[in-house]
Amino acid sequence: MTPNNSELWFLPLGGCGEIGMNLNLFGHDGHWLMVDCGVTFEQGERGNRVQMPDPDFIAQHCDKLVGLLATHAHQDHIGAIHLLWQHFKCPIYATQFTAHVVQTKLRREGCAAPVIVVEQNAMQQLGPFTVQWLPITHSTAETSALLIDTPAGCILHTADWKVDHTPVVGKAFDDESWRSLGARSIDAIVCDSTNATQSGHSVSEADLMPGLEQATANAPARVVVACFASNIARLQTIGDLAHSSGRHLAVLGRSLNDMIASAKVCGYLQDNFNVVPAHDIGYLPPHEVLIIATGSQGESAAALNRLAQGTHPELELEPYDRVIFSSKTIPGNELAIEQLVSALRSRKVEVIDHSNTQLPIHASGHPCVEELAQMYRWVDSSLAIPVHGEPQHLRANAEVAKQCGITQRLLGENGDLFRIRPTPGIYRSAVRTGRLELLSNGQLQPV
């Protein structure tokens, strides 16, 4: 199955009809371009199980694969690269921060995949694909949408995104640059659907400081903030909070330390982010300590769960300490988080989350209905392909596109071949898809 020079195809192997483990293929003139290669985490009796898309189709066509483009540094977009790269062995392209995060993981895992750094707004020629990296705001630094142009047609792949004019870290969303895309002849927009069922507009990262200040105010002892390690803007906000409240800042969790190292190398977290060594925090007056910890989703091996169980080597939480969940609950993690909160409360630790605070303490990185509508009006494509969501999210996204005058919407799932040019349509179940699971011995097994 190979596209000819008049055809432009989109083929998702992961992330379409589900949330997570994104792997997208674009095909034209006998060649393929891969965008993202991520994992998902499934709850099991022994904790989170790491799963990823089965790359069998593109592995069989790897001689026609011109590159892998990593849009941003979230695990559901880059987490499988070191595990699957041996199946396709193509160059990896990413902006500076994402590239550093990927390279750190590759070195740790002994993977020799080449990573090529590209600048935001850069233009690249990869086989028959002309790619422009478009800066877009999301909940991690240097996220890029991709404008993929070919002689047969042009696709805008949004990746994960939101409209954030005050993102704290990185470039603000530039309305004018996105409005200008309306003058381009864009045949299809492949668009994030994660929050398509949510009305209104997402919260800006800059709007979280008042809520976090309120959640921290009058805390008589330690404050621990749990958040996603890759959210560099959130880390900066917490660093600013530690500075303004006169608390020492500490960090618990390997993924946090890795992300902070990558961020600092790339010029982020330069102000108000002086971290005290983890082994010192137990000796500091509790009311002078603010800790950032991994484990907001109840992961059994993460720092927060070890604190809740009293098994963390650096610190033991005490009564009157306070834990703030600056995060959302990812579907499927409800029970693990409930058990984590119960364990914390059993130690007489105060827990604050979105349910018991009036001001926002977390901001999603995905567009709600108002933002989706604005994007569709700006880009003015004739075809919308919703991705990054479960079926209800895809349907909601398609309805927004319809209301904005997008004349054709294609709804499908992993393995469906979306034909964009010359005639839009879907070839259902064109490719066999599935999942691989990472076993404890490092091997991959079909699910």
Buried (B, 14 or more C-beta within 10 A) or exposed (E): EEBEEEBBBBBBBBBBBBBBBBBBBBBBBBBBBBBBBBBBBBBEEEBBBBBBBBBBBBBEBBEBBBBBBBBBBBBBBBBBBBBBBEBBBBBBBBBBBBBBBBBBBBEEEEBEBEBEBBEBEBEBEBBBBBBBBBBBBBBBBBBBBBBBBBEBBBBBBBBBBBBBEEBBBBBBBBEEEBBEBEEBEBBBBBBBBBBBBBEEBBBBBBBBBEBBBBBBEEBEBBBBBBBBBBBBBBBBBBBBBBBEBEBBBBBBBBBBBBBBBBBBEBEBBEEBBEBBEBEEBBEBEBBBBBBBBBBBBBBBEBBBBBBBBEEBEBBEBEEBBBBBBBBBBBEBBEEBBEBBBEBBEEBEBBBBBBEEBEBBBBBBBBBBBBBBBBBBEBBBBBBBBBBBBBBEBBBBBBBBBBEBEBEBBBBBBBBBBBBBBEEBEBBEEBBEBBBBBBEEEEEBEEE
